[in-house]
């Protein structure tokens, strides 16, 4: 195999594969990237057996073929080359020869025979706006459980319906849900599609979205895998198995009280007050009194802090303890000027929503209270 390729094109596509390449050397071939030629393109494939990515790069192919090259070493070296074309040749002994200007390098590769075959993408189930999917991921990914033992919570639930997309994540202490009303013609007359998307796949989708801009993503699912295709780039992931909790039962049906606050003002107040919260629990107190919301925290040996936010509120004085980090993650993901905080009493879950946001978006965030 022999071809020449632009250094900048190769670095861009190699960069997208690095999050998928297997870091551990238990299976050496998975640390390599599969390079294949086809027409006027080269195809790059990486996998860790749970996640796989395949992307293309324009190239001038002199001799067809395929082989594998260590992914990290290839990117680290090519990134340092001058901005010019790189000539790459795979030799009979699986070594790769790279020539760029006056630079000549050889890298030891491996036979492509032991590189795992990725499953073929089935028929497209739906076409989704990439920007919408990226927004849904960024508004739910922080609520995914970090406990590996709770494997059904190590990803987000994706639901496709004829007229909406829903994504939900929870770790048992808080739940984040976003629903976007959007017509999916491919789903017409079909039952809703549900799948658990692993967190790592969501992270890689965010990388693709930041690079691809405002495009459509073709989505498909098989018995074991989920497929996301954007142009010449294909990300595939194993599904998480198991039953996701019934999130609709967790979402409160009604609230006794609500307060509307400026998002930036609330975020800044919590960030300052949380400097005086316990490092492990991150606990702060939220108190609603007549026409005021107060955020308070104290560590006896370090100090204390309190912020007062003027609001419109008429109701009994209520104090609820929350993990400040949980509140901040919602406020950083939200993009509206105002947020609405709904609550009942000190022992019930609180809920944050966008206030005055787009009518076709429903973003709800439920947080369990803490005893302080």
ZADREN-466339 format. One record per residue: x, y, z of N, C-alpha, C, O in turn. Coordinates in steps of 0.1 Angstrom, whole numbers, padded with zeros to 4 digits, always signed. Example, Ala and Ser with C-alpha at 12.3 -4.5 7.8 and 13.67 -1.06 7.14 Angstrom:
2
+0132-0057+0078+0123-0045+0078+0132-0033+0078+0142-0033+0085+0128-0022+0071+0137-0011+0071+0129+0000+0079+0134+0011+0080
END
This chain:
372
+0009-0012+0000+0000+0000+0000+0009+0012+0000+0019+0013+0007+0005+0022-0009+0013+0034-0009+0004+0046-0013-0005+0045-0022+0005+0057-0006-0003+0069-0009+0003+0081-0003+0012+0081+0005-0002+0093-0008+0003+0106-0002-0010+0113+0003-0020+0113-0003-0008+0120+0014-0020+0127+0020-0015+0140+0027-0004+0141+0031-0024+0149+0028-0021+0162+0034-0019+0160+0049-0027+0153+0055-0009+0166+0054-0006+0164+0069-0018+0169+0077-0022+0163+0087-0024+0181+0074-0035+0187+0082-0047+0178+0081-0054+0176+0092-0050+0172+0070-0062+0163+0069-0060+0151+0077-0069+0146+0084-0047+0145+0077-0044+0133+0084-0045+0135+0099-0050+0127+0106-0039+0146+0104-0039+0150+0118-0054+0151+0123-0057+0147+0134-0062+0158+0115-0076+0160+0119-0083+0147+0121-0090+0145+0132-0082+0138+0112-0090+0125+0113-0083+0116+0123-0091+0109+0131-0070+0116+0124-0064+0108+0135-0068+0113+0149-0069+0105+0158-0069+0126+0150-0073+0132+0163-0087+0126+0168-0089+0124+0180-0096+0124+0158-0109+0119+0162-0109+0105+0166-0118+0101+0174-0099+0098+0163-0098+0083+0166-0092+0081+0180-0094+0070+0185-0085+0091+0185-0077+0088+0197-0085+0084+0210-0081+0077+0218-0097+0090+0211-0106+0086+0222-0111+0072+0222-0116+0067+0232-0110+0066+0210-0115+0052+0209-0104+0042+0210-0107+0030+0214-0092+0045+0206-0081+0036+0206-0079+0030+0220-0079+0038+0230-0077+0017+0221-0074+0011+0234-0061+0015+0240-0051+0014+0234-0062+0020+0252-0050+0025+0259-0041+0014+0265-0029+0014+0265-0049+0004+0271-0042-0007+0277-0036-0016+0266-0041-0017+0255-0025-0023+0269-0018-0031+0259-0021-0046+0261-0013-0054+0256-0032-0049+0267-0036-0063+0268-0038-0070+0255-0035-0081+0253-0044-0062+0245-0046-0067+0232-0039-0057+0223-0044-0047+0219-0026-0059+0219-0018-0049+0212-0024-0044+0199-0022-0032+0197-0031-0052+0192-0036-0048+0179-0046-0036+0181-0048-0028+0172-0053-0035+0193-0063-0025+0195-0056-0011+0198-0063-0001+0198-0043-0011+0200-0036+0002+0201-0032+0007+0187-0027+0018+0186-0035-0001+0177-0032+0003+0163-0044+0009+0156-0056+0006+0160-0042+0016+0145-0053+0021+0137-0052+0014+0124-0041+0012+0118-0063+0009+0118-0064+0002+0106-0064+0013+0094-0073+0021+0095-0055+0012+0085-0055+0021+0074-0058+0013+0061-0051+0003+0058-0068+0017+0053-0072+0010+0041-0074+0021+0030-0078+0032+0033-0071+0017+0018-0073+0026+0006-0086+0022-0001-0089+0010-0002-0092+0032-0007-0104+0030-0015-0106+0042-0024-0110+0053-0020-0103+0040-0037-0104+0051-0047-0095+0062-0044-0083+0060-0043-0100+0074-0041-0092+0086-0038-0092+0089-0024-0091+0101-0020-0095+0079-0015-0095+0081-0001-0088+0070+0007-0086+0059+0002-0084+0074+0019-0079+0064+0028-0089+0063+0040-0095+0074+0044-0092+0051+0045-0101+0050+0056-0093+0046+0068-0085+0037+0068-0096+0053+0079-0090+0050+0092-0100+0044+0102-0111+0049+0103-0097+0033+0108-0106+0026+0117-0099+0023+0130-0088+0018+0130-0106+0026+0141-0101+0023+0155-0112+0017+0163-0124+0020+0161-0108+0008+0172-0118+0002+0181-0112-0002+0194-0100-0006+0194-0120-0002+0205-0116-0009+0217-0125-0020+0221-0126-0025+0232-0133-0025+0211-0143-0036+0211-0156-0031+0217-0166-0038+0214-0156-0021+0225-0169-0015+0229-0174-0004+0220-0186-0002+0218-0164+0004+0215-0166+0016+0207-0158+0015+0194-0147+0009+0195-0163+0019+0183-0155+0019+0171-0157+0032+0163-0168+0038+0163-0147+0036+0156-0149+0048+0147-0142+0046+0134-0131+0039+0133-0148+0051+0123-0143+0049+0110-0144+0062+0103-0156+0068+0102-0134+0068+0098-0134+0080+0090-0125+0080+0078-0116+0072+0077-0127+0089+0069-0120+0090+0056-0112+0102+0055-0115+0113+0061-0102+0102+0046-0093+0113+0044-0090+0113+0029-0086+0102+0024-0091+0124+0022-0087+0124+0008-0072+0122+0006-0064+0127+0014-0069+0114-0004-0055+0110-0006-0053+0107-0021-0062+0104-0028-0040+0107-0025-0036+0102-0038-0030+0088-0037-0019+0087-0032-0038+0078-0041-0034+0064-0038-0026+0059-0050-0031+0060-0061-0014+0055-0047-0005+0049-0058-0007+0034-0059-0006+0028-0069-0009+0028-0047-0010+0013-0046-0020+0009-0036-0019+0013-0024-0030+0002-0039-0041-0002-0030-0035-0012-0019-0025-0019-0022-0042-0012-0008-0038-0021+0002-0043-0017+0016-0052-0008+0017-0038-0024+0026-0043-0021+0040-0032-0025+0050-0024-0034+0047-0032-0020+0062-0023-0024+0072-0026-0016+0085-0035-0007+0085-0019-0019+0096-0022-0012+0109-0009-0005+0113+0002-0011+0112-0011+0006+0120+0000+0014+0125-0004+0019+0139-0015+0022+0141+0006+0019+0148+0003+0024+0162-0003+0038+0162+0003+0047+0157-0015+0039+0167-0023+0051+0165-0017+0064+0172-0016+0074+0166-0013+0062+0185-0008+0073+0193+0005+0078+0187+0007+0090+0185+0014+0068+0184+0027+0072+0179+0026+0079+0165+0033+0089+0162+0017+0074+0157+0015+0080+0143+0010+0094+0145+0016+0103+0138+0000+0097+0153-0005+0111+0155+0006+0120+0161+0008+0131+0156+0013+0115+0171+0023+0123+0178+0034+0127+0168+0039+0138+0169+0038+0118+0159+0048+0121+0150+0043+0130+0138+0050+0140+0135+0032+0127+0132+0027+0134+0121+0024+0149+0125+0026+0158+0117+0019+0151+0137+0016+0164+0142+0028+0173+0142+0026+0185+0140+0040+0168+0143+0052+0176+0144+0058+0178+0130+0068+0186+0129+0053+0172+0120+0058+0174+0106+0054+0188+0101+0044+0194+0105+0062+0193+0091+0058+0206+0085+0045+0204+0077+0041+0193+0073+0038+0216+0074+0025+0215+0067+0028+0212+0052+0030+0221+0044+0028+0199+0049+0030+0195+0035+0024+0181+0033+0018+0176+0043+0026+0175+0022+0020+0162+0019+0030+0151+0026+0042+0153+0026+0024+0141+0031+0031+0130+0037+0029+0118+0028+0018+0114+0025+0041+0112+0024+0040+0100+0016+0041+0088+0026+0051+0087+0033+0032+0079+0025+0032+0067+0034+0031+0055+0026+0024+0053+0017+0040+0045+0030+0041+0033+0023+0042+0021+0033+0050+0022+0042+0033+0011+0031+0034+0000+0040+0041-0011+0034+0038-0015+0022+0052-0016+0040+0061-0026+0035+0056-0040+0038+0047-0042+0046+0062-0050+0031+0058-0064+0033+0060-0069+0047+0052-0077+0052+0069-0063+0055+0071-0068+0069+0062-0060+0079+0065-0061+0091+0052-0053+0074+0042-0046+0082+0048-0033+0087+0041-0026+0095+0060-0029+0084+0065-0016+0088+0059-0005+0079+0057-0007+0067+0057+0007+0084+0052+0018+0076+0064+0028+0074+0070+0032+0084+0066+0032+0062+0076+0042+0058+0069+0056+0056+0060+0056+0048+0073+0066+0063+0068+0080+0062+0078+0089+0057+0089+0090+0062+0075+0097+0046+0084+0106+0040+0077+0120+0039+0066+0120+0033+0083+0130+0045+0077+0144+0044+0088+0154+0043+0095+0156+0053+0090+0160+0031+0102+0169+0030+0115+0161+0032+0117+0151+0025+0123+0166+0041+0136+0159+0044+0135+0149+0056+0145+0144+0060+0122+0147+0061+0120+0138+0072+0117+0124+0066+0108+0122+0058+0124+0114+0071+0121+0100+0068+0120+0092+0080+0129+0092+0089+0110+0084+0082+0107+0077+0094+0101+0063+0091+0094+0062+0081+0104+0053+0099+0098+0040+0097+0092+0036+0111+0098+0038+0121+0079+0031+0111+0072+0027+0123+0068+0013+0121+0063+0009+0111+0070+0005+0132+0067-0009+0132+0052-0011+0133+0046-0006+0143+0045-0017+0123+0031-0019+0124+0028-0034+0127+0037-0041+0131+0016-0038+0125+0012-0052+0127+0003-0056+0115-0003-0048+0108+0002-0069+0113-0007-0075+0103-0022-0071+0105-0026-0071+0116-0029-0067+0094-0043-0064+0096-0052-0076+0098-0063-0074+0101-0046-0088+0097-0054-0100+0098-0060-0101+0112-0071-0107+0113-0053-0097+0122-0058-0098+0136-0067-0086+0140-0071-0086+0152-0069-0076+0131-0077-0064+0135-0091-0068+0134-0096-0073+0124-0099-0065+0145-0113-0070+0145-0122-0063+0134-0120-0051+0131-0131-0071+0128-0140-0065+0118-0152-0058+0126-0157-0063+0135-0155-0046+0121-0166-0038+0127-0179-0042+0120-0179-0045+0108-0190-0043+0128-0203-0047+0121-0207-0036+0111-0204-0024+0113-0214-0040+0101-0220-0031+0091-0232-0024+0096-0239-0029+0104-0233-0011+0092-0244-0003+0097-0257-0007+0090-0257-0008+0078-0268-0010+0098-0280-0014+0092-0288-0002+0086-0282+0009+0085-0300-0005+0082-0308+0006+0076-0310+0018+0085-0312+0016+0097-0309+0030+0080-0310+0042+0088-0324+0042+0095-0334+0041+0088-0324+0045+0108-0337+0045+0115-0342+0059+0116-0355+0061+0115-0334+0069+0117-0338+0083+0117-0326+0092+0114-0315+0089+0116-0330+0104+0109-0320+0115+0107-0322+0126+0117-0333+0132+0118-0312+0129+0125-0313+0138+0136-0304+0150+0134-0293+0148+0128-0308+0162+0137-0299+0174+0137-0288+0172+0147-0290+0169+0158-0275+0172+0142-0264+0170+0150-0263+0180+0162-0260+0176+0173-0267+0192+0159-0266+0202+0170-0276+0199+0181-0273+0201+0193-0288+0194+0177-0298+0190+0188-0293+0178+0196-0294+0179+0208-0287+0168+0189-0282+0157+0197-0270+0161+0206-0270+0156+0217-0262+0170+0201-0250+0174+0210-0256+0182+0222-0250+0181+0233-0266+0190+0220-0272+0198+0231-0278+0188+0241-0276+0191+0253-0285+0178+0236-0291+0168+0246-0280+0161+0254-0282+0159+0266-0269+0158+0247-0258+0151+0254-0252+0160+0265-0250+0156+0276-0249+0173+0261-0243+0182+0271-0252+0185+0282-0247+0189+0293-0265+0183+0281-0275+0186+0292-0278+0174+0300-0285+0175+0310-0273+0162+0297-0275+0150+0305-0263+0143+0309-0263+0136+0319-0252+0144+0302-0240+0136+0304-0235+0137+0319-0229+0128+0324-0236+0149+0325-0231+0151+0338-0238+0144+0349-0233+0142+0360-0251+0139+0346-0259+0132+0356-0257+0117+0355-0264+0110+0362-0248+0113+0346-0246+0098+0345-0238+0093+0357-0229+0100+0362-0242+0081+0362-0235+0076+0374-0221+0072+0371-0218+0067+0360-0212+0075+0380-0198+0071+0379-0195+0057+0385-0184+0052+0384-0205+0051+0392-0203+0038+0398-0204+0027+0387-0215+0025+0382-0193+0020+0385-0194+0010+0375-0203-0002+0378-0208-0008+0369-0206-0004+0391-0215-0015+0395-0229-0012+0390-0237-0022+0388-0233+0000+0389-0246+0004+0384-0246+0006+0369-0248+0017+0364-0243-0005+0362-0240-0004+0348-0252+0002+0339-0249+0008+0329-0264+0000+0344-0275+0005+0336-0276+0020+0337-0283+0027+0329-0269+0026+0347-0269+0041+0348-0256+0047+0343-0253+0058+0345-0247+0038+0336-0235+0043+0331-0236+0049+0317-0226+0051+0310-0248+0052+0313-0251+0059+0300-0264+0066+0301-0270+0067+0312-0269+0071+0290-0282+0078+0290-0292+0071+0281-0288+0064+0272-0305+0072+0285-0315+0066+0278-0319+0075+0266-0322+0087+0268-0319+0070+0254-0323+0077+0242-0336+0072+0237-0337+0059+0235-0346+0080+0235-0359+0076+0230-0362+0084+0218-0362+0096+0218-0365+0077+0207-0369+0083+0194-0384+0080+0192-0388+0069+0192-0392+0091+0190-0406+0090+0187-0409+0097+0174-0400+0104+0169-0421+0095+0169-0424+0101+0156-0423+0117+0156-0420+0123+0146-0426+0122+0168-0426+0137+0169-0417+0143+0180-0417+0155+0183-0408+0135+0185-0398+0140+0195-0387+0131+0198-0387+0119+0195-0376+0137+0204-0364+0129+0208-0363+0132+0223-0365+0144+0228-0360+0122+0231-0358+0123+0246-0345+0117+0250-0341+0107+0245-0338+0124+0259-0326+0118+0265-0326+0120+0280-0329+0131+0284-0324+0110+0287-0325+0110+0302-0312+0103+0308-0308+0093+0303-0307+0110+0319-0296+0104+0326-0299+0106+0341-0304+0116+0345-0294+0096+0349-0296+0097+0364-0285+0089+0371-0280+0079+0365-0281+0093+0383-0272+0086+0391-0278+0082+0404-0272+0077+0413-0292+0083+0405-0299+0080+0417-0300+0092+0427-0309+0092+0436-0292+0102+0425-0293+0114+0434-0299+0126+0426-0305+0135+0433-0297+0126+0413-0304+0136+0405-0307+0130+0391-0302+0119+0388-0316+0137+0384-0320+0132+0371-0321+0144+0362-0327+0154+0365-0315+0142+0350-0316+0153+0340-0323+0147+0327-0319+0136+0322-0333+0154+0322-0341+0150+0311-0342+0162+0301-0346+0173+0305-0340+0159+0288-0343+0169+0278-0352+0162+0267-0349+0152+0262-0363+0169+0264-0371+0164+0253-0372+0176+0242-0375+0187+0246-0370+0172+0230-0371+0182+0219-0382+0177+0209-0381+0166+0204-0392+0185+0207-0402+0182+0198-0397+0185+0184-0394+0196+0180-0396+0174+0176-0391+0175+0163-0397+0163+0154-0398+0152+0159-0401+0166+0142-0407+0155+0134-0396+0146+0129-0386+0151+0123-0398+0133+0131-0388+0123+0125-0396+0115+0115-0402+0104+0119-0396+0119+0102-0405+0112+0092-0402+0097+0091-0411+0089+0089-0389+0093+0094-0385+0079+0093-0392+0070+0103-0394+0058+0102-0396+0077+0114-0403+0069+0125-0418+0068+0124-0425+0062+0132-0423+0074+0113-0438+0075+0112-0444+0061+0111-0439+0052+0104-0454+0058+0120-0460+0045+0120-0453+0035+0128-0457+0023+0129-0441+0038+0133-0433+0028+0140-0434+0030+0155-0438+0041+0160-0431+0020+0163-0431+0021+0177-0419+0030+0181-0409+0030+0173-0419+0035+0193-0407+0043+0197-0395+0034+0199-0396+0022+0202-0383+0040+0196-0371+0033+0197-0364+0037+0210-0362+0049+0213-0360+0028+0218-0353+0030+0231-0339+0023+0231-0339+0012+0228-0329+0030+0236-0316+0024+0237-0308+0031+0248-0310+0043+0250-0299+0024+0255-0290+0030+0264-0277+0033+0258-0270+0024+0253-0273+0046+0257-0261+0050+0250-0250+0052+0261-0251+0059+0270-0238+0044+0259-0228+0046+0269-0222+0060+0270-0222+0067+0260-0217+0063+0281-0211+0077+0283-0199+0080+0274-0198+0091+0268-0191+0069+0271-0179+0071+0263-0184+0075+0248-0178+0083+0242-0194+0068+0244-0200+0071+0230-0205+0085+0230-0203+0092+0220-0211+0090+0241-0217+0104+0241-0205+0114+0240-0207+0124+0234-0194+0111+0247-0183+0120+0247-0177+0121+0233-0174+0132+0228-0176+0110+0226-0171+0110+0212-0180+0117+0203-0176+0124+0193-0193+0116+0205-0203+0123+0196-0201+0138+0198-0203+0145+0188-0199+0142+0210-0196+0157+0213-0184+0162+0205-0184+0173+0200-0174+0153+0204-0162+0157+0196-0165+0158+0182-0161+0168+0175-0173+0149+0176-0177+0149+0162-0185+0161+0160-0184+0168+0149-0194+0165+0169-0203+0176+0167-0195+0189+0167-0199+0198+0159-0185+0190+0175-0177+0203+0175-0170+0205+0162-0166+0216+0159-0167+0194+0155-0159+0195+0143-0168+0196+0131-0163+0201+0120-0180+0191+0132-0189+0190+0120-0199+0201+0118-0204+0203+0107-0201+0209+0129-0211+0220+0127-0225+0216+0126-0230+0207+0133-0233+0223+0117-0247+0221+0116-0251+0210+0106-0256+0214+0095-0249+0198+0109-0252+0187+0099-0262+0178+0105-0266+0178+0116-0266+0168+0096-0276+0158+0100-0267+0146+0104-0257+0143+0098-0272+0138+0114-0266+0126+0118-0275+0114+0115-0287+0115+0119-0271+0104+0108-0279+0093+0104-0277+0083+0116-0266+0079+0119-0288+0078+0121-0288+0070+0133-0294+0056+0130-0305+0056+0123-0288+0045+0134-0294+0032+0132-0290+0024+0145-0281+0027+0152-0298+0013+0147-0295+0004+0158-0298-0010+0154-0307-0014+0146-0289-0019+0159-0291-0034+0157-0293-0040+0171-0295-0033+0181-0293-0053+0172-0296-0060+0185-0285-0056+0195-0288-0055+0207-0273-0054+0191-0262-0052+0200-0255-0038+0199-0248-0034+0208-0257-0031+0188-0249-0019+0185-0258-0007+0181-0269-0009+0177-0252+0005+0184-0258+0017+0179-0249+0024+0169-0236+0023+0171-0254+0030+0159-0246+0035+0148-0249+0050+0146-0261+0054+0145-0239+0058+0145-0241+0073+0142-0232+0077+0131-0220+0076+0132-0238+0081+0120-0230+0084+0108-0232+0099+0104-0243+0104+0102-0220+0106+0102-0220+0120+0098-0211+0120+0086-0199+0120+0087-0217+0121+0074-0209+0121+0062-0200+0108+0061-0206+0097+0061-0187+0110+0060-0178+0099+0059-0173+0094+0073-0165+0085+0073-0179+0099+0083-0175+0095+0097-0186+0086+0103-0198+0090+0103-0182+0074+0108-0191+0065+0114-0186+0062+0128-0175+0057+0130-0195+0064+0138-0192+0060+0152-0202+0049+0156-0214+0050+0154-0197+0038+0161-0206+0027+0165-0202+0023+0179-0190+0023+0183-0212+0019+0186-0210+0016+0201-0219+0004+0204-0230+0002+0199-0214-0004+0214-0222-0014+0219-0233-0008+0228-0230+0002+0235-0245-0014+0227-0256-0009+0236-0253-0013+0251-0246-0024+0253-0257-0005+0260-0257-0010+0274-0270-0019+0276-0280-0016+0270-0269-0029+0283-0280-0038+0285-0286-0036+0299-0279-0030+0308-0298-0040+0301-0305-0038+0314-0316-0028+0313-0319-0022+0302-0323-0027+0324-0335-0018+0324-0332-0005+0331-0328-0004+0342-0334+0006+0323-0332+0019+0329-0344+0022+0338-0355+0018+0335-0342+0030+0349-0353+0033+0358-0365+0040+0351-0363+0047+0341-0377+0038+0356-0388+0045+0351-0388+0060+0354-0392+0064+0365-0381+0068+0345-0378+0082+0348-0391+0090+0350-0391+0100+0357-0402+0086+0343-0414+0094+0344-0420+0094+0358-0427+0104+0362-0417+0084+0366-0422+0083+0380-0414+0093+0388-0419+0097+0399-0402+0095+0385-0393+0104+0393-0397+0119+0390-0395+0127+0400-0401+0122+0378-0404+0136+0375-0416+0140+0384-0427+0134+0382-0415+0151+0392-0427+0155+0400-0438+0160+0391-0436+0166+0381-0450+0156+0395-0462+0160+0388-0466+0175+0390-0471+0182+0382-0464+0179+0403-0468+0193+0407-0459+0197+0418-0453+0189+0425-0458+0211+0419-0450+0217+0430-0458+0227+0437-0467+0234+0431-0456+0228+0450-0463+0238+0458-0458+0252+0455-0466+0262+0455-0445+0254+0453-0440+0267+0452-0429+0268+0441-0423+0258+0437-0427+0280+0435-0417+0282+0425-0411+0296+0426-0418+0305+0430-0398+0297+0422-0391+0309+0422-0384+0311+0409-0378+0301+0404-0385+0322+0402-0377+0325+0390-0365+0334+0394-0366+0344+0400-0353+0329+0389-0341+0336+0392-0332+0338+0380-0333+0330+0370-0324+0349+0380-0314+0351+0369-0304+0339+0370-0298+0337+0381-0302+0332+0359-0293+0321+0359-0278+0324+0363-0273+0318+0372-0273+0335+0357-0259+0339+0360-0257+0343+0374-0247+0340+0381-0267+0350+0379-0267+0355+0393-0267+0343+0403-0259+0343+0412-0276+0334+0400-0277+0322+0409-0264+0314+0408-0259+0309+0418-0259+0312+0396-0246+0304+0394-0235+0310+0402-0227+0303+0409-0233+0323+0400-0222+0330+0407-0223+0330+0422-0213+0328+0429-0236+0331+0427-0238+0330+0441-0234+0316+0447-0227+0315+0457-0238+0306+0440-0235+0292+0445-0220+0290+0444-0215+0283+0453-0214+0294+0433-0199+0292+0432-0192+0299+0443-0182+0293+0448-0196+0311+0447-0189+0317+0458-0192+0310+0472-0183+0308+0480-0205+0308+0474-0208+0301+0487-0202+0287+0489-0199+0283+0500-0202+0280+0478-0197+0266+0478-0182+0265+0482-0177+0254+0486-0175+0276+0481-0161+0276+0486-0160+0273+0501-0150+0269+0506-0171+0275+0508-0172+0273+0523-0180+0260+0526-0185+0259+0537-0182+0251+0516-0189+0239+0519-0179+0228+0521-0168+0229+0518-0184+0217+0527-0176+0205+0530-0171+0199+0517-0179+0198+0507-0158+0196+0516-0152+0191+0504-0158+0178+0499-0159+0176+0487-0163+0170+0508-0169+0157+0504-0184+0158+0500-0187+0154+0489-0192+0165+0508-0206+0165+0505-0210+0177+0496-0220+0176+0490-0201+0187+0495-0204+0199+0487-0218+0206+0491-0224+0212+0483-0222+0204+0504-0236+0208+0508-0237+0222+0510-0228+0229+0516-0248+0228+0505-0251+0242+0508-0266+0242+0512-0274+0233+0509-0270+0253+0518-0284+0255+0522-0291+0265+0513-0285+0276+0510-0302+0261+0507-0310+0271+0500-0323+0274+0508-0331+0266+0511-0325+0287+0511-0336+0291+0519-0345+0301+0511-0340+0311+0506-0358+0299+0511-0367+0308+0505-0375+0315+0516-0382+0308+0524-0374+0328+0516-0382+0336+0525-0389+0347+0517-0388+0347+0505-0397+0355+0524-0405+0365+0517-0397+0374+0507-0388+0381+0512-0399+0372+0494-0393+0380+0484-0377+0379+0484-0370+0388+0479-0372+0368+0489-0358+0366+0489-0354+0351+0488-0362+0343+0493-0343+0348+0481-0337+0335+0481-0323+0336+0487-0316+0345+0483-0320+0328+0497-0307+0329+0503-0299+0316+0501-0305+0305+0502-0286+0317+0498-0278+0306+0496-0267+0307+0507-0260+0317+0508-0266+0296+0515-0257+0297+0527-0249+0285+0528-0253+0274+0525-0236+0286+0533-0228+0275+0536-0218+0279+0547-0214+0290+0548-0214+0269+0555-0204+0272+0565-0196+0259+0569-0202+0248+0569-0183+0261+0571-0175+0251+0577-0169+0257+0590-0163+0268+0590-0172+0251+0601-0169+0258+0614-0155+0263+0615-0153+0274+0620-0145+0255+0611-0131+0259+0613-0126+0268+0602-0115+0274+0603-0133+0270+0591-0129+0277+0579-0136+0290+0577-0129+0300+0574-0149+0290+0579-0156+0303+0577-0170+0300+0572-0174+0288+0571-0178+0310+0568-0191+0308+0563-0194+0319+0552-0187+0329+0552-0204+0317+0544-0207+0326+0534-0222+0325+0531-0229+0315+0532-0228+0337+0528-0243+0338+0525-0245+0348+0514-0239+0359+0514-0253+0345+0505-0257+0354+0494-0272+0355+0494-0280+0346+0496-0277+0367+0491-0291+0370+0490-0295+0374+0476-0289+0383+0470-0305+0367+0471-0310+0371+0457-0324+0376+0458-0333+0368+0463-0328+0388+0454-0341+0393+0455-0350+0385+0444-0346+0384+0433-0361+0380+0449-0370+0372+0440-0385+0375+0444-0388+0381+0454-0394+0371+0435-0408+0372+0439-0412+0359+0445-0413+0349+0438-0415+0359+0458-0419+0347+0465-0428+0350+0476-0425+0358+0485-0439+0344+0477-0448+0345+0488-0452+0331+0493-0459+0324+0486-0447+0327+0504-0450+0314+0509-0442+0312+0522-0436+0321+0527-0444+0300+0528-0437+0298+0541-0422+0297+0539-0417+0293+0529-0415+0301+0550-0400+0300+0549-0396+0285+0548-0400+0277+0556-0388+0282+0538-0384+0268+0535-0369+0268+0533-0363+0276+0526-0363+0258+0540-0348+0256+0538-0345+0242+0533-0350+0232+0539-0338+0241+0522-0335+0228+0517-0320+0227+0515-0313+0236+0510-0314+0215+0518-0300+0213+0516-0297+0206+0502-0305+0197+0499-0287+0211+0495-0284+0205+0482-0269+0203+0480-0261+0210+0487-0265+0194+0472-0251+0193+0467-0249+0204+0457-0255+0205+0447-0240+0214+0461-0238+0226+0452-0233+0222+0438-0236+0229+0428-0225+0211+0437-0220+0207+0424-0231+0203+0415-0231+0206+0403-0241+0196+0420-0253+0192+0412-0260+0204+0406-0264+0204+0395-0262+0214+0415-0269+0226+0410-0261+0233+0399-0266+0238+0389-0248+0234+0402-0239+0242+0392-0238+0235+0379-0238+0242+0368-0238+0222+0379-0238+0215+0366-0250+0217+0357-0249+0219+0345-0261+0218+0363-0273+0222+0356-0272+0237+0350-0275+0239+0339-0268+0246+0359-0267+0260+0356-0257+0263+0345-0259+0272+0337-0246+0255+0344-0236+0256+0334-0241+0251+0320-0238+0256+0310-0250+0240+0321-0255+0234+0309-0267+0242+0303-0269+0242+0291-0274+0249+0312-0285+0257+0307-0281+0269+0299-0270+0274+0302-0289+0274+0290-0285+0286+0282-0295+0297+0282-0294+0306+0273-0305+0296+0291-0315+0307+0292-0310+0318+0302-0302+0315+0310-0316+0329+0301-0313+0340+0310-0318+0338+0324-0312+0341+0334-0330+0331+0324-0336+0328+0337-0339+0313+0339-0341+0306+0329-0339+0309+0352-0343+0295+0355-0354+0295+0365-0354+0305+0374-0362+0285+0365-0373+0284+0375-0369+0273+0385-0366+0262+0380-0370+0275+0398-0368+0265+0408-0381+0262+0414-0388+0270+0420-0384+0249+0414-0397+0244+0419-0394+0236+0432-0384+0228+0432-0402+0237+0442-0400+0229+0454-0413+0228+0462-0422+0235+0460-0412+0219+0472-0424+0216+0481-0420+0219+0495-0426+0227+0502-0410+0211+0500-0406+0213+0514-0392+0208+0515-0386+0204+0505-0386+0208+0528-0372+0205+0530-0369+0190+0527-0357+0187+0526-0379+0182+0527-0377+0167+0526-0380+0162+0512-0378+0151+0509-0384+0171+0503-0388+0167+0489-0378+0172+0479-0371+0181+0481-0378+0165+0467-0368+0168+0457-0372+0182+0451-0383+0186+0451-0361+0189+0447-0363+0202+0440-0362+0200+0425-0356+0190+0421-0367+0209+0418-0366+0208+0403-0362+0221+0397-0368+0232+0400-0353+0221+0388-0349+0233+0380-0353+0231+0365-0352+0220+0360-0358+0242+0360-0362+0242+0346-0357+0255+0339-0355+0265+0346-0357+0255+0326-0354+0268+0319-0367+0277+0320-0378+0271+0321-0365+0290+0321-0377+0299+0322-0376+0308+0310-0366+0315+0308-0386+0308+0302-0386+0316+0290-0378+0310+0278-0374+0318+0269-0375+0297+0278-0368+0291+0268-0377+0288+0256-0389+0291+0256-0371+0281+0245-0379+0277+0234-0391+0268+0238-0389+0259+0246-0402+0269+0231-0414+0261+0234-0412+0247+0230-0419+0238+0236-0403+0244+0220-0402+0230+0216-0392+0222+0224-0389+0211+0221-0386+0228+0235-0376+0222+0243-0381+0221+0257-0385+0231+0263-0380+0209+0263-0384+0207+0277-0372+0201+0284-0368+0190+0282-0365+0210+0293-0353+0206+0300-0356+0206+0315-0358+0217+0320-0356+0194+0321-0360+0193+0335-0349+0186+0343-0343+0177+0338-0346+0191+0355-0335+0186+0363-0340+0184+0377-0343+0194+0384-0341+0172+0382-0346+0169+0395-0334+0165+0404-0326+0157+0401-0333+0172+0416-0323+0170+0426-0328+0166+0439-0337+0173+0444-0323+0155+0445-0328+0150+0458-0322+0160+0468-0310+0164+0467-0329+0162+0479-0324+0171+0490-0313+0164+0499-0312+0151+0498-0306+0171+0506-0296+0166+0515-0299+0170+0530-0305+0180+0532-0296+0161+0539-0298+0165+0553-0285+0171+0557-0274+0166+0556-0286+0183+0563-0274+0191+0567-0275+0192+0583-0265+0198+0588
END
